[in-house]
Amino acid sequence: MKYSIALLDDEILSLEATKGIIDNYFSDFNIIGTFNNPLEAMKVLSNTPCDILISDVHMPGMNGLDFVQMLRRFQSPHVIFLTGFDEYAIQAIKAGVFDYLLKPLTPQSLGESLKRLKDAERMKSDLSSGKQFERLLVNRNDKLILLEYRDINRLYANGPYTHIYMTNDEQVVATKPMKHFEQTMTGRGFIRPHRAHMFNVNNITEVRKDSDGNGVVSFKLGKEVFITQECKNQLTRHISIMYSHNLVE
């Protein structure tokens, strides 16, 4: 699939730099328009659909947050904010923005963001198509164990091993690294927002921040796990994309 991208930035050099990175490094993304004025961008994008909008936040006349809110009257692309200011991060997350990147943009930072977006889209497509995979095969030296996906809450990476936490409090230690399970389970209701964690989204009931600033993930049957704020933010973004079609404020 080739994704269409629109670029909005009042800084011409920054706009050209972003365009150059996409043209040179990401052949599966097609730029349909570059704009340095929010009002001009709105005239075009109100009638021209795009999959992704990469936008500056701090712009004269209309900031990126206001622009996205207005654009959503016509279409709802995935939004990646690109800015030299970090004070808008919390507002961006609350507004359902997929990612928030700081200038100067690099191929690596944009590549990581676009990969997460494609992974989330693939997972959303699999879920909406009714794709079902029932059980996970785990090799434990002298025996094989078949685990129901619906009975797995999360996985945790521990060096060459992976700890699999079940809904009934059982813990299975697998002799395979997390990379193996990511390749097997991504797109089947599981997401890996952090190198050490993978979660079964179907079993999550709440993702929040506690009074100490840590992330907390709550599962069915009352179980919880603490994660870093970065992991919590990435998990929130992935879940927002998956369930964007029925998000209720």
C-alpha positions in Angstrom: 0.0 0.0 0.0 1.3 3.5 -0.9 0.3 6.1 1.7 -0.4 9.7 0.7 1.1 12.5 2.8 0.5 16.2 3.0 3.1 18.5 4.5 2.4 21.8 6.3 5.1 24.1 7.8 5.5 27.9 7.6 9.3 27.5 7.6 10.3 26.9 4.0 13.6 25.3 4.8 12.0 22.9 7.2 9.3 22.0 4.7 11.8 21.3 2.0 14.0 19.2 4.4 11.0 17.0 5.3 10.0 16.6 1.7 13.6 15.6 0.8 13.7 13.0 3.6 10.5 11.4 2.4 11.5 11.5 -1.3 14.9 10.0 -0.6 14.1 7.4 2.1 10.5 6.4 2.0 9.4 5.2 -1.5 6.1 3.8 -0.2 4.9 7.2 0.8 3.6 9.7 -1.8 3.6 13.5 -1.1 0.3 14.9 -2.5 0.9 18.5 -1.4 3.3 20.8 0.5 2.0 24.0 2.1 3.5 26.9 4.1 0.2 28.5 4.9 -2.6 26.8 6.9 -5.4 28.6 5.1 -4.1 27.5 1.7 -3.6 24.0 3.0 -7.2 23.9 4.3 -8.6 25.0 0.8 -6.9 22.0 -0.8 -7.2 19.3 1.9 -10.9 20.0 2.5 -11.4 18.4 -0.9 -8.3 16.2 -1.3 -8.0 13.2 1.0 -4.7 12.1 2.5 -3.6 9.3 4.8 -1.1 11.3 6.8 -0.6 14.9 7.7 2.9 16.0 8.9 2.4 19.5 10.3 4.2 22.2 12.3 2.5 23.3 15.4 3.6 26.9 16.0 2.5 28.8 12.9 1.2 32.4 12.4 -2.5 32.8 11.9 -3.5 29.3 12.9 -1.5 26.8 15.0 -1.4 23.1 14.2 -3.8 22.0 16.9 -6.5 24.4 15.5 -5.8 23.3 12.0 -6.2 19.6 12.7 -9.4 20.3 14.6 -10.8 22.2 11.6 -9.5 19.6 9.1 -11.4 16.8 10.9 -14.6 18.3 9.7 -13.6 17.1 6.2 -11.3 14.1 6.8 -9.3 12.4 9.5 -5.8 11.6 8.5 -3.1 10.3 10.9 -1.4 13.4 12.2 2.4 13.7 13.0 3.4 17.0 14.5 6.8 18.3 13.7 7.9 21.2 15.8 10.8 23.0 17.5 8.7 23.4 20.7 7.9 20.6 23.2 5.3 22.3 25.3 2.5 21.2 23.0 3.1 17.4 23.6 0.3 16.9 26.1 -2.2 18.8 24.1 -1.2 16.8 21.0 -1.7 13.5 22.7 -5.1 14.6 24.0 -6.1 15.7 20.5 -5.4 12.2 19.2 -2.3 13.1 17.3 -0.4 9.9 16.3 3.1 11.2 17.0 5.0 14.3 18.0 8.5 14.8 16.6 11.0 17.6 17.4 13.0 19.5 14.8 15.4 19.0 13.2 13.8 15.9 11.7 16.0 12.9 10.9 15.3 9.9 8.6 15.6 7.7 11.7 13.0 9.5 13.8 10.5 9.8 10.9 11.2 6.2 9.9 10.4 4.9 13.4 7.2 6.9 13.5 6.0 5.8 10.1 6.8 2.1 10.9 4.6 2.4 14.1 1.8 3.9 12.0 2.0 1.1 9.4 2.0 -1.5 12.1 -1.0 0.0 13.8 -2.9 0.2 10.4 -2.1 -3.4 9.6 -3.4 -4.5 13.0 -6.5 -2.4 12.6 -7.1 -4.0 9.2 -6.6 -7.5 10.5 -9.1 -6.9 13.4 -11.7 -5.3 11.2 -11.5 -8.2 8.7 -12.3 -10.6 11.5 -8.9 -12.3 11.2 -8.8 -14.8 14.1 -5.8 -16.7 15.5 -6.6 -18.9 18.4 -3.5 -20.3 20.0 0.2 -19.6 20.5 2.7 -22.5 20.4 5.5 -22.2 23.1 8.5 -24.5 23.1 9.8 -25.2 26.6 12.7 -27.5 26.1 11.2 -30.9 26.6 7.5 -30.0 25.8 5.2 -27.9 23.7 2.6 -25.7 25.3 -0.5 -24.3 23.5 -1.8 -21.0 24.9 -5.0 -19.4 24.0 -4.4 -15.8 22.8 -7.4 -14.6 24.7 -5.8 -15.9 28.0 -2.6 -13.9 27.6 -2.4 -10.5 29.1 1.1 -9.5 28.3 4.7 -10.5 27.5 7.9 -9.2 29.1 11.4 -9.5 27.6 14.1 -10.8 29.8 17.3 -11.2 27.7 17.0 -14.3 25.6 13.8 -15.4 27.4 10.2 -14.1 27.3 7.9 -14.1 30.3 4.2 -14.7 29.3 1.7 -13.5 31.9 -1.7 -15.2 31.7 -5.1 -14.0 32.9 -5.2 -16.7 35.6 -1.9 -15.4 37.2 0.1 -18.2 35.6 3.5 -17.2 34.2 5.1 -19.1 31.3 8.8 -18.6 30.6 9.6 -19.2 26.9 13.1 -19.9 25.6 12.5 -17.5 22.7 13.3 -13.7 22.6 10.6 -11.1 22.3 11.4 -10.6 18.7 10.1 -14.1 17.9 6.8 -13.4 19.5 6.5 -9.9 17.9 6.8 -11.4 14.5 4.2 -14.0 15.3 1.7 -11.9 17.2 1.7 -8.4 15.7 -1.6 -7.9 13.9 -3.4 -10.4 16.1 -4.5 -8.1 18.9 -1.0 -7.7 20.4 1.1 -4.6 20.2 4.7 -3.9 21.3 5.0 -0.2 22.3 8.3 -0.8 24.1 11.2 -3.2 23.6 10.4 -4.9 26.9 6.6 -5.1 26.7 3.9 -6.6 24.5 0.3 -6.3 25.4 -3.0 -8.0 24.4 -5.2 -5.0 23.7 -8.3 -7.1 23.9 -7.7 -7.7 27.6 -6.8 -4.1 28.6 -9.4 -2.1 30.4 -7.5 1.1 31.2 -4.3 2.9 30.5 -3.5 5.8 32.9 -0.8 7.8 34.7 -0.5 7.5 38.5 0.4 10.2 41.0 4.1 9.6 40.6 4.0 10.0 36.8 4.3 6.3 36.0 2.2 4.5 33.5 -0.3 1.9 34.7 -2.0 -0.7 32.5 -5.1 -2.4 34.0 -6.4 -5.7 32.7 -9.6 -7.7 33.0 -9.9 -9.4 36.4 -8.2 -6.5 38.1 -4.6 -7.1 37.3 -2.2 -4.2 36.8 1.3 -3.6 35.6 3.5 -0.4 35.9 5.3 0.9 32.8 7.4 3.9 31.9 5.7 7.1 30.8 7.2 6.7 27.3 5.8 3.2 27.0 2.4 4.4 28.2 2.4 7.2 25.6 3.2 4.8 22.8 0.6 2.3 24.0 -2.0 5.0 24.1 -1.2 6.1 20.6 -1.5 2.6 19.2 -4.8 1.9 21.0 -6.2 5.3 19.8 -5.4 4.3 16.2 -7.0 0.9 16.5 -10.2 2.2 18.0 -10.4 5.6 16.2 -13.6 4.5 14.5 -15.6 4.3 17.8 -13.8 6.8 20.0 -16.2 8.4 22.4 -15.2 11.6 24.4 
